[in-house]
Amino acid sequence: MYLIVGATGNVGSEVVGQLLAAQKQVRVFTRDASKVSHLKGPIEVAVGDLMQADTFARAVAGVEGVFLMNGPLEGEAFRRLIAQAKASGNPRVVFLSTLFAAYPDSLVGELHKDKEDVIRASGLPHSFVRAGNFMTNTFQWLETIKSEGVVYNATGDAKTAPVAPQDIAAVAVQALTKPDTPEGFEVLEVTGGELLTVPEQAGIVSRVTGRPIRVVEINSEQAEQGLLKAGLPSFMAKAVAGCYEEIRNGKVAFVRDAVQNAKGSLPVTYADWVESQRTQLA
Ligand SMILES: NC(=O)c1ccc[n+]([C@@H]2O[C@H](COP(=O)([O-])OP(=O)(O)OC[C@H]3O[C@@H](n4cnc5c(N)ncnc54)[C@H](OP(=O)(O)O)[C@@H]3O)[C@@H](O)[C@H]2O)c1
């Protein structure tokens, strides 16, 4: 039995689907059972909230593996969560982290690295799935694409290797279920297979959806203001704007082979992913 935290999210929902397809037993953790009512197969629903420790303690009991993502708990509260997992029977923890964890001087990197350190120190068997730029971040452009025909870009001509949620999930599922293979290694850097700039990504979205899109260059401060305006808490807006700085400095302009190792085939291309999301992006 595997417990999936963030089971209704971009990556967690794919982890659930792939585990079910592999006939694994799955327990999904969600604050809202109606979000998973469509799921069929060997599945249990654990309604809970990471902010309510007793709900997680019940959900983690007796599982052999936990897919965990960054959530609302920090510091001592996160340490207690991991202690609960350990007390429940030493499950393997696969933590959805970020490439920026290699750069803990960035705020996002620090937030994830701190959690990796807590998991490592707990002695639980673990893997850290350090993912790169999610293709699903494209949805954050939708509002200004629709209202102004614009994508605001704080990363200039710097490149990332955008990665599809199903490919991140493929690596996580291997790490959960086949820990004795290379996919069970402690740190798995997970990227897509091609390096793209934001203008190149926007060009692909424009071509697939048929919408003209202009890319407008902004600096990190302007990006932070935009994120605040979009409703992000100030701490998060600062953290995300910090990521743009790191990208601009070329820190994540590389391709790794973790997805290919896990799937045995090439990562999903950005063009194919956009095509698969054409209705939502149009
Ligand atoms: N965006 C990127 O480029 C990027 C890159 C690398 C790593 N990451 C990591 O990926 C994470 C986002 O992953 P995602 O896009 O798959 O997530 P997502 O789609 O934003 O979904 C968030 C999930 O978190 C769950 N959740 C939120 N608060 C919760 C709480 N208090 N208790 C229990 N569950 C809670 C939600 O579950 P319910 O609503 O069902 O309860 C939902 O399933 C980021 O936080 C970051 O750590 C992101």
The ligand as an SDF file (V2000), in Angstrom:
LIG
                    3D

 48 52  0  0  0  0  0  0  0  0999 V2000
    6.2150   24.3290  -10.3610 N   0  0  0  0  0  0  0  0  0  0  0  0
    7.4510   23.8810  -10.5840 C   0  0  0  0  0  0  0  0  0  0  0  0
    8.0900   24.2010  -11.6080 O   0  0  0  0  0  0  0  0  0  0  0  0
    8.0870   22.9670   -9.5610 C   0  0  0  0  0  0  0  0  0  0  0  0
    9.3830   22.5090   -9.7970 C   0  0  0  0  0  0  0  0  0  0  0  0
    9.9620   21.6280   -8.8900 C   0  0  0  0  0  0  0  0  0  0  0  0
    9.2580   21.2200   -7.7720 C   0  0  0  0  0  0  0  0  0  0  0  0
    8.0020   21.6970   -7.5460 N   0  0  0  0  0  0  0  0  0  0  0  0
    7.2730   21.2290   -6.3410 C   0  0  0  0  0  0  0  0  0  0  0  0
    6.0090   20.7480   -6.7350 O   0  0  0  0  0  0  0  0  0  0  0  0
    5.0290   21.2630   -5.8560 C   0  0  0  0  0  0  0  0  0  0  0  0
    3.7050   21.3920   -6.5750 C   0  0  0  0  0  0  0  0  0  0  0  0
    3.3270   20.1250   -7.0960 O   0  0  0  0  0  0  0  0  0  0  0  0
    1.9930   20.0030   -7.9540 P   0  0  0  0  0  0  0  0  0  0  0  0
    2.0160   21.0310   -9.0330 O   0  0  0  0  0  0  0  0  0  0  0  0
    1.8310   18.5780   -8.3080 O   0  0  0  0  0  0  0  0  0  0  0  0
    0.9100   20.4050   -6.8640 O   0  0  0  0  0  0  0  0  0  0  0  0
   -0.4940   21.1190   -7.0730 P   0  0  0  0  0  0  0  0  0  0  0  0
   -1.0750   20.6940   -8.3850 O   0  0  0  0  0  0  0  0  0  0  0  0
   -0.3330   22.5580   -6.7620 O   0  0  0  0  0  0  0  0  0  0  0  0
   -1.3850   20.4450   -5.9320 O   0  0  0  0  0  0  0  0  0  0  0  0
   -1.2290   20.7360   -4.5860 C   0  0  0  0  0  0  0  0  0  0  0  0
   -1.6070   19.4740   -3.7870 C   0  0  0  0  0  0  0  0  0  0  0  0
   -1.2970   19.7070   -2.4180 O   0  0  0  0  0  0  0  0  0  0  0  0
   -2.3510   19.2200   -1.6370 C   0  0  0  0  0  0  0  0  0  0  0  0
   -2.4020   20.0210   -0.4020 N   0  0  0  0  0  0  0  0  0  0  0  0
   -2.3090   21.3670   -0.2970 C   0  0  0  0  0  0  0  0  0  0  0  0
   -2.4290   21.7380    0.9950 N   0  0  0  0  0  0  0  0  0  0  0  0
   -2.6070   20.5920    1.7130 C   0  0  0  0  0  0  0  0  0  0  0  0
   -2.8020   20.3160    3.0810 C   0  0  0  0  0  0  0  0  0  0  0  0
   -2.8520   21.3000    3.9990 N   0  0  0  0  0  0  0  0  0  0  0  0
   -2.9570   19.0340    3.4610 N   0  0  0  0  0  0  0  0  0  0  0  0
   -2.9420   18.0290    2.5400 C   0  0  0  0  0  0  0  0  0  0  0  0
   -2.7440   18.2260    1.2170 N   0  0  0  0  0  0  0  0  0  0  0  0
   -2.5870   19.4980    0.8160 C   0  0  0  0  0  0  0  0  0  0  0  0
   -3.5990   19.3800   -2.4740 C   0  0  0  0  0  0  0  0  0  0  0  0
   -4.5160   18.3770   -2.0670 O   0  0  0  0  0  0  0  0  0  0  0  0
   -6.0920   18.5780   -1.7710 P   0  0  0  0  0  0  0  0  0  0  0  0
   -6.5060   19.9250   -2.2860 O   0  0  0  0  0  0  0  0  0  0  0  0
   -6.7270   17.4280   -2.4960 O   0  0  0  0  0  0  0  0  0  0  0  0
   -6.1940   18.4290   -0.3020 O   0  0  0  0  0  0  0  0  0  0  0  0
   -3.0700   19.1240   -3.8840 C   0  0  0  0  0  0  0  0  0  0  0  0
   -3.1760   17.7480   -4.2050 O   0  0  0  0  0  0  0  0  0  0  0  0
    5.5930   22.6110   -5.3770 C   0  0  0  0  0  0  0  0  0  0  0  0
    5.0660   22.9520   -4.1270 O   0  0  0  0  0  0  0  0  0  0  0  0
    7.0790   22.3340   -5.3250 C   0  0  0  0  0  0  0  0  0  0  0  0
    7.3990   21.8240   -4.0530 O   0  0  0  0  0  0  0  0  0  0  0  0
    7.3980   22.5530   -8.4190 C   0  0  0  0  0  0  0  0  0  0  0  0
  1  2  1  0
  2  3  2  0
  2  4  1  0
  4  5  1  0
  4 48  2  0
  5  6  2  0
  6  7  1  0
  7  8  2  0
  8  9  1  0
  8 48  1  0
  9 10  1  0
  9 46  1  0
 10 11  1  0
 11 12  1  0
 11 44  1  0
 12 13  1  0
 13 14  1  0
 14 15  2  0
 14 16  1  0
 14 17  1  0
 17 18  1  0
 18 19  2  0
 18 20  1  0
 18 21  1  0
 21 22  1  0
 22 23  1  0
 23 24  1  0
 23 42  1  0
 24 25  1  0
 25 26  1  0
 25 36  1  0
 26 27  1  0
 26 35  1  0
 27 28  2  0
 28 29  1  0
 29 30  1  0
 29 35  2  0
 30 31  1  0
 30 32  2  0
 32 33  1  0
 33 34  2  0
 34 35  1  0
 36 37  1  0
 36 42  1  0
 37 38  1  0
 38 39  2  0
 38 40  1  0
 38 41  1  0
 42 43  1  0
 44 45  1  0
 44 46  1  0
 46 47  1  0
M  CHG  2   8   1  16  -1
M  END
$$$$
